[in-house]
């Protein structure tokens, strides 16, 4: 009898819910493809790229393929998540600079330029730090990309409202080279 003095209606209700949850069989789960617009070959290629990126998270070339396919399928947020995950997975490895660059590109594809510039700066610094794994042509390409992005951000132009103005502001930071002297 003393036990019932300490047990209230709420306790009995909680016990009933727990018993029902334990006694019921697990519910069915259904899965469907998130990308249904492309052909079957495109869907398979995207799924295969994702599976490869999961199987080899440290391989930045596989992550680059996944990022490219996700952007083409208009899954820009997913591309950012995948590349930022690759940044974490490659920390301390020679290819870390490429994962940082991929994250920057994914942010640019999402038109989010401030984090893109941050990742571009970090990628350039990582490339300088690991000169053996970062070829000079990649460093030059990354430097041009970073300078253009930096000038666009410093201009204060919103790339959502004026994408052409943002691009022109970035292009002004680079010196044009004319190969034909008559122009």
N, C-alpha and C positions, 0 to 999 in steps of 0.2 A: 503494500500500500504506500509506503514512503516514496517509492520510485515515481508514482503518478503525481505526487505533490510537486516534484521538480520538473516534470515534463508538461509542456504546454501544448496548445493547439498548433503553434508554429513548428514546434519540434516534430510533431506527428506529420504535418504537411511536408516538411523537408524529407523525412524518412520515406514517405510515400513516393515522392518524386525520385529519390535515389533508387528505390526498389523498382520503379517503372523503367528508369534508364538502364539499370542492370539487366532487367528481364527482357527488354525489347531486343530484337536482332539488330545488327548494324544496318544503317540505311544504305540504299543503293547510291552509288556515285556515277554520274555520267560525265563524259568528256567530249568536247567537240573541238574541231579545228578553229583557231582564232583567225586564221587567214583563209578566207574562202573566195576572194575576188580573183585570184590568179588561176592559172591552169593547174592541173594535177602535178605537172613537173615543177612548177614554181613552188607549190605547197610542199612538195617532197624536198626540194632543194633547201627551203627555209628550215624545215624540220631537221634535215641532215646537218645543216650548218649549226643549228642549236645543239644537236646531240654531240657534234664534234667539239664545240666550245665547252660543253659540260664535261666531256671525257678528258679534254686536254686544256685545262684552264690557263696554263702557263704559255700556251702557244698563241702568240699575238697575231700571226698570220690567219689562223682559224677565227680568231675574234674579229679581225678585219673583215673577213668574208661574211660573218654573221652580221656585223654592223651595217655593211653595205646592203645586204638583203633585207634587213629590218627597215632601213630608211626607204628602200625601194617599195616595200610593202606598206609604207606610211605608219610604221610603228616606231616613231622617233623616241618616245619615252622609254620603250623597251630597249632601244639601242643604247640610250644613256645608261640604263641600269646594267646592261651586259658589259659595256666598256668600263664602267666604274668598278664592277666586280673584277674585271681583268686587271685593273690597276692594283687592286688589293692582292690578287693572286700572284702577280709578278713582282711584288715588292722585293727588292734586293737582288733581282736577277738582271742579267745584261740587257734583256729586251724590255725592261721596264719603261724606257723612253717611248717605245712604240705604243704601249698600252695607254700612256698618258696622252699621246698624240691622238689616238683613237677616241679617247674620252672627249678631247677638245673638239674633234670633228663632229662627234655625235651631238655635242651641245650646240655647235654652229648649225647643224642640220635642224635642230629644234628652235633655232633663232634665239638662243639664250647666250649672249656674247660675253658677259662678264665671267661666268664659270669657264667658258671656252678659253678665254684669255688666260685665266689662272692655270688651267691644264696645259695650255701651250707654253707658258713660261716654265712650268715644272718639267715639261717634256724637253725643252731646249736645255735646261740645266742638267737634266739626267743624261742627255745626249753628250754634253760637254764632259760630264763625269765618266762616262763609259765610251771613250773614243774608239776602243777596239771593236765594240759591237754596233756602233752607230756610224755608218759610212758618211763620208764628207758630203756626198750629194744629198743625202737625207738631211744632214745638218743645214745645208744651204737652203733647201726647200722649206724646212721647218722655220728657219730664221726669217725668210720672206713672208711666210704665213703669219708668224707671230708679229712681225712689224706691221703688216697690213691690218691685222686684227686689233693691235694696240692703237694704231692711229684712228681706226673706226670707233673704238670705245672712247678714246680721248676727245673725239670730236663732239661727243654728247648727242649724236644723232640716234634716234630710236630706230633700230632696224625693222621693227614691226610697222612703223608708220612711214618710214622713208628708206626702203631697202636700197634704192639706187643711190641716194645721197650717202648712205653708210658705205656702200661699196666704193664710191668715188673718193670719200674721205680716206679710206684705206689705201686706195691706189695712189693718192697724192704722196703717201709716205715712201713710195718706191720710186726710184729713178728710172725713167724710161730710157732704153738704149735703142737708137736707130741704126740699123745696119746699112740702110741706103742713104748716103749723104745728100742726095738731091731732095729729100723730103724735109 
